[in-house]
Amino acid sequence: MIIVTGGAGFIGSNIVRALNERGREDILVVDEPGDEAKLANLADCACLDLVDKDDFLASLDDATLRGERIETVFHEGACSSTTEWDARYMLANNYEYSRRLLHFSMEHGAAFLYASSASVYGDGNVFRESCEHEAPLNIYGYSKFLFDQYVRRILPQAVTQVAGFRYFNVYGPREQHKGSMASVASHLDGQLGAGGNPCLFAGSDGYADGEQRRDFIHVDDAVAVNLWFMDHPGRCGIFNVGTGRCQSFNEVAQAVIGWHGRGAVEYIAFPDTLRGCYQSYTEADISALRAAGYAAPFMPVEVGVPRYLDWLHRHD
């Protein structure tokens, strides 16, 4: 059996679908079944069951799963809002939950592949998996940083596979439930679809209008990394998952405009609420990922964004 937490969410549901394409349906999906917006992500997926995340956590204590043979745990579940400031909630949901599930996985001899985040790097300009480059700007980033630190302490004694993935800016199918936290490509497409122009932030942090730069990675590439690690159980550690190349928000906008065949970018004032807690530049150092043996190429936005919009408009 495979467990996917956050399995009705963005990356989680794409993992479920990719496992189905491999012929795997012995998947326990853990999420919040009451969130109807996310359930559409599973409409074309097959799984053993969908269980509430709190009920699942309780089952770790009452031995409900003790008799099951669990092969791999993909832990994608978390509160991913970068504007959530309730530290108690964030740490319970992202850190404590992850810690308990890690130990459960190790007790079962299951691989534990989990979602970390590039937010651990804060506003630095070196994105390499080492402590001197890590300084999160918000509670979400700190919750991911704290768990990564815990994993680093556990890894030398771990007898099962443990691997964390620091996702950079992931975009692609099955993210529509995320609302304001959906990717910039999704927002720009929606603005054009509503008859307006795509809007980007005006210049900030020394960058010209729309020239803030991020490492944008298509969700299919992020899923491919996850499945590669499942296929290579000897690979452990914490790894950046990005393309290794930053691209500007203007480039994303031009990819969206090119797909629609119309529109022009408009620039809006940079919000005061984001000053001091916004990453204007990210670019994954993927040397550790490559050294682990992952050799597949990554899609640039010129390829990935049109691919995403093709899917999105087929599923309107």
C-alpha positions as CSV (number, residue, x, y, z in Angstrom):
1,M,0.0,0.0,0.0
2,I,1.1,3.6,-0.7
3,I,-0.1,6.5,1.4
4,V,-0.4,10.0,0.0
5,T,-1.1,12.8,2.5
6,G,-2.5,15.9,0.9
7,G,-3.6,13.5,-1.8
8,A,-6.6,15.6,-2.9
9,G,-4.4,18.7,-3.1
10,F,-2.2,20.0,-5.9
11,I,1.0,18.0,-5.9
12,G,-0.6,15.1,-4.0
13,S,-3.4,14.5,-6.5
14,N,-0.9,14.6,-9.4
15,I,1.2,11.9,-7.6
16,V,-2.0,9.8,-7.2
17,R,-2.7,10.2,-10.9
18,A,0.9,9.3,-11.9
19,L,0.8,6.2,-9.7
20,N,-2.5,5.2,-11.4
21,E,-0.7,5.5,-14.7
22,R,1.8,3.0,-13.4
23,G,-1.0,0.6,-12.6
24,R,-1.1,1.4,-8.8
25,E,-4.4,1.8,-7.2
26,D,-3.5,0.5,-3.7
27,I,-3.3,4.1,-2.5
28,L,-4.7,5.5,0.8
29,V,-5.4,9.2,0.2
30,V,-5.3,11.4,3.3
31,D,-6.8,14.9,3.1
32,E,-9.8,17.0,4.2
33,P,-12.8,15.3,2.5
34,G,-15.0,18.3,3.4
35,D,-13.1,20.5,1.0
36,E,-15.3,20.1,-2.2
37,A,-13.0,22.3,-4.3
38,K,-10.2,19.7,-3.9
39,L,-12.3,16.6,-4.4
40,A,-12.5,17.4,-8.1
41,N,-8.8,16.7,-8.3
42,L,-9.5,13.0,-7.6
43,A,-12.4,12.6,-10.1
44,D,-10.2,10.8,-12.6
45,C,-8.1,8.9,-10.0
46,A,-8.4,5.5,-8.4
47,C,-7.5,4.8,-4.7
48,L,-8.3,2.4,-1.9
49,D,-9.9,5.0,0.3
50,L,-10.0,8.7,1.2
51,V,-9.7,9.5,4.9
52,D,-9.7,12.7,6.9
53,K,-6.3,13.9,8.0
54,D,-7.2,14.0,11.7
55,D,-8.8,10.6,11.6
56,F,-5.7,9.3,9.9
57,L,-3.4,10.8,12.6
58,A,-5.6,9.1,15.3
59,S,-5.2,5.8,13.4
60,L,-1.4,6.0,13.9
61,D,-2.1,5.6,17.7
62,D,-4.9,3.1,17.7
63,A,-3.0,0.5,15.6
64,T,-5.6,0.6,12.8
65,L,-2.8,0.5,10.2
66,R,-0.4,-1.9,12.1
67,G,-1.4,-4.9,10.0
68,E,-0.9,-3.2,6.7
69,R,2.2,-3.5,4.6
70,I,3.1,0.1,3.7
71,E,5.6,0.6,0.9
72,T,5.9,4.3,0.6
73,V,4.5,7.4,2.3
74,F,4.3,10.5,0.1
75,H,3.8,13.3,2.7
76,E,2.4,16.3,0.7
77,G,-0.1,17.4,3.3
78,A,0.5,20.8,4.9
79,C,-0.9,24.3,5.4
80,S,0.9,26.0,2.5
81,S,-0.4,29.5,3.0
82,T,2.5,32.0,3.2
83,T,0.1,34.6,4.8
84,E,-0.9,32.3,7.7
85,W,0.4,33.9,10.9
86,D,-1.0,31.5,13.5
87,A,2.2,29.9,14.7
88,R,0.6,27.3,17.0
89,Y,-1.6,26.0,14.1
90,M,1.2,26.0,11.6
91,L,3.6,24.2,13.8
92,A,1.0,21.6,14.8
93,N,-0.1,21.0,11.2
94,N,3.2,21.1,9.4
95,Y,5.8,20.2,12.0
96,E,4.3,17.9,14.6
97,Y,2.1,16.0,12.1
98,S,5.2,15.4,9.9
99,R,7.3,14.3,12.8
100,R,4.8,11.7,13.9
101,L,4.3,10.4,10.4
102,L,8.1,10.1,9.9
103,H,8.4,7.9,12.9
104,F,5.4,5.9,11.9
105,S,6.9,5.3,8.4
106,M,10.2,4.2,9.9
107,E,8.5,1.8,12.2
108,H,6.7,0.2,9.2
109,G,9.9,0.1,7.1
110,A,8.2,2.4,4.6
111,A,10.0,5.0,2.5
112,F,9.1,8.6,3.6
113,L,9.2,11.1,0.8
114,Y,8.0,14.5,2.0
115,A,7.3,18.1,0.8
116,S,9.6,20.8,2.0
117,S,9.8,24.2,0.4
118,A,12.1,26.8,-1.1
119,S,10.6,29.2,1.4
120,V,13.3,28.0,3.9
121,Y,15.8,30.2,2.0
122,G,14.0,33.5,2.7
123,D,15.4,36.4,0.8
124,G,18.9,35.0,0.3
125,N,20.5,34.6,-3.1
126,V,22.1,31.2,-2.6
127,F,19.7,28.3,-2.8
128,R,21.8,25.3,-1.7
129,E,20.7,22.7,0.9
130,S,22.9,23.9,3.8
131,C,22.1,25.7,7.0
132,E,24.1,28.8,6.3
133,H,21.8,29.7,3.4
134,E,18.5,29.1,5.3
135,A,16.5,32.0,6.9
136,P,12.8,31.7,6.4
137,L,10.7,34.9,6.2
138,N,7.3,33.6,7.5
139,I,5.8,31.0,9.7
140,Y,5.1,28.6,6.8
141,G,8.8,28.7,5.8
142,Y,9.9,28.3,9.4
143,S,7.6,25.2,9.9
144,K,9.3,23.6,6.9
145,F,12.8,24.6,8.0
146,L,12.1,23.2,11.5
147,F,11.1,19.8,10.1
148,D,14.1,19.7,7.8
149,Q,16.3,20.3,10.7
150,Y,14.7,17.4,12.6
151,V,15.2,15.2,9.5
152,R,18.8,16.1,9.4
153,R,19.2,14.8,13.0
154,I,17.3,11.6,12.2
155,L,19.0,10.7,8.9
156,P,22.2,9.2,10.3
157,Q,20.2,6.6,12.2
158,A,17.5,6.1,9.6
159,V,17.2,2.5,8.3
160,T,14.5,3.3,5.7
161,Q,14.5,5.9,2.9
162,V,13.9,9.5,4.0
163,A,13.9,12.2,1.4
164,G,12.6,15.8,1.5
165,F,11.9,17.9,-1.6
166,R,12.3,21.7,-1.4
167,Y,9.8,22.6,-4.1
168,F,10.3,25.9,-5.8
169,N,7.4,27.6,-7.7
170,V,5.3,24.7,-8.8
171,Y,2.5,25.3,-11.3
172,G,0.2,23.1,-13.4
173,P,-2.9,21.0,-13.4
174,R,-5.1,20.4,-10.3
175,E,-4.2,23.6,-8.5
176,Q,-7.5,25.5,-9.0
177,H,-8.7,24.9,-5.4
178,K,-5.8,26.9,-4.1
179,G,-7.5,30.3,-4.8
180,S,-5.1,33.1,-4.0
181,M,-2.3,30.6,-3.4
182,A,-2.5,29.3,-7.0
183,S,0.4,29.9,-9.3
184,V,1.0,33.1,-11.2
185,A,0.2,31.3,-14.5
186,S,-3.2,30.4,-13.2
187,H,-4.0,33.9,-12.0
188,L,-2.8,35.5,-15.3
189,D,-4.9,33.0,-17.3
190,G,-7.9,33.9,-15.2
191,Q,-7.4,37.6,-15.7
192,L,-7.3,37.2,-19.5
193,G,-10.2,34.8,-19.4
194,A,-12.3,37.4,-17.6
195,G,-11.6,40.0,-20.3
196,G,-8.8,41.9,-18.6
197,N,-5.1,42.1,-19.0
198,P,-2.5,40.0,-17.0
199,C,-1.3,42.0,-14.0
200,L,2.1,41.8,-12.4
201,F,3.8,43.7,-9.6
202,A,5.7,46.8,-10.5
203,G,9.4,47.0,-9.7
204,S,10.6,46.1,-6.2
205,D,13.9,45.0,-4.5
206,G,15.9,46.5,-7.3
207,Y,14.0,44.6,-10.0
208,A,12.2,46.4,-12.9
209,D,8.5,46.0,-13.5
210,G,7.7,42.3,-13.7
211,E,11.3,41.3,-13.6
212,Q,11.3,39.6,-10.2
213,R,12.6,36.2,-10.9
214,R,11.6,32.7,-9.7
215,D,12.4,29.1,-10.5
216,F,9.1,28.0,-12.0
217,I,8.7,24.2,-12.2
218,H,5.8,22.3,-13.8
219,V,4.1,19.9,-11.5
220,D,4.8,17.0,-13.8
221,D,8.5,17.5,-13.3
222,A,8.0,17.7,-9.5
223,V,6.0,14.4,-9.6
224,A,8.7,12.8,-11.8
225,V,11.3,13.5,-9.1
226,N,9.1,11.9,-6.4
227,L,8.5,8.8,-8.4
228,W,12.2,8.5,-9.3
229,F,13.1,8.5,-5.6
230,M,10.5,5.8,-5.0
231,D,12.2,3.8,-7.6
232,H,15.6,4.4,-6.0
233,P,15.2,3.6,-2.3
234,G,18.8,4.1,-1.5
235,R,18.7,7.8,-2.1
236,C,18.2,9.9,1.0
237,G,18.5,13.5,2.0
238,I,17.0,16.9,1.4
239,F,16.9,18.1,-2.2
240,N,16.0,21.2,-4.1
241,V,13.3,20.5,-6.7
242,G,13.3,23.3,-9.3
243,T,14.6,23.6,-12.9
244,G,17.9,25.2,-11.8
245,R,17.0,28.3,-13.9
246,C,15.2,31.4,-12.8
247,Q,12.8,33.1,-15.2
248,S,11.0,36.4,-14.8
249,F,7.3,36.9,-14.2
250,N,7.2,38.8,-17.5
251,E,8.3,35.5,-19.2
252,V,5.4,33.7,-17.6
253,A,3.0,36.4,-18.6
254,Q,4.3,36.3,-22.2
255,A,3.7,32.6,-22.3
256,V,0.1,33.1,-21.2
257,I,-0.4,35.9,-23.6
258,G,1.1,33.9,-26.4
259,W,-1.3,31.0,-25.7
260,H,-4.3,33.2,-25.7
261,G,-3.1,35.3,-28.7
262,R,-4.1,38.6,-27.0
263,G,-3.4,40.8,-24.1
264,A,-0.7,43.1,-22.7
265,V,0.9,43.2,-19.3
266,E,-0.3,45.8,-16.8
267,Y,1.8,46.6,-13.7
268,I,0.3,47.2,-10.2
269,A,1.9,48.7,-7.1
270,F,3.9,46.3,-5.0
271,P,1.7,45.6,-1.8
272,D,3.0,47.1,1.4
273,T,1.9,43.9,3.2
274,L,4.5,41.8,1.3
275,R,7.4,44.1,1.9
276,G,10.1,42.2,3.8
277,C,8.4,38.8,3.4
278,Y,8.6,38.3,-0.3
279,Q,11.1,36.3,-2.4
280,S,11.9,38.5,-5.4
281,Y,14.5,35.9,-6.7
282,T,14.8,32.2,-6.4
283,E,16.9,29.7,-8.4
284,A,17.4,26.2,-7.3
285,D,20.9,24.8,-7.0
286,I,20.1,21.3,-8.2
287,S,23.6,19.9,-8.0
288,A,22.6,17.6,-5.1
289,L,19.7,16.3,-7.0
290,R,21.9,15.6,-10.1
291,A,24.5,14.0,-7.9
292,A,21.9,11.6,-6.5
293,G,21.4,10.4,-10.1
294,Y,18.3,12.3,-11.3
295,A,19.1,13.2,-14.9
296,A,15.8,14.1,-16.5
297,P,15.5,17.6,-18.0
298,F,13.0,20.2,-16.7
299,M,10.5,22.2,-18.7
300,P,11.1,26.0,-19.1
301,V,8.0,28.2,-18.8
302,E,7.9,28.5,-22.6
303,V,7.0,24.8,-22.7
304,G,5.4,24.2,-19.4
305,V,2.9,27.1,-19.3
306,P,1.3,26.3,-22.7
307,R,1.1,22.6,-21.7
308,Y,-0.7,23.7,-18.4
309,L,-3.1,25.9,-20.2
310,D,-3.9,23.2,-22.7
311,W,-4.9,21.0,-19.8
312,L,-6.7,23.8,-18.0
313,H,-9.0,24.7,-20.8
314,R,-9.8,21.1,-21.6
315,H,-11.1,20.8,-18.1
316,D,-13.1,24.0,-17.9
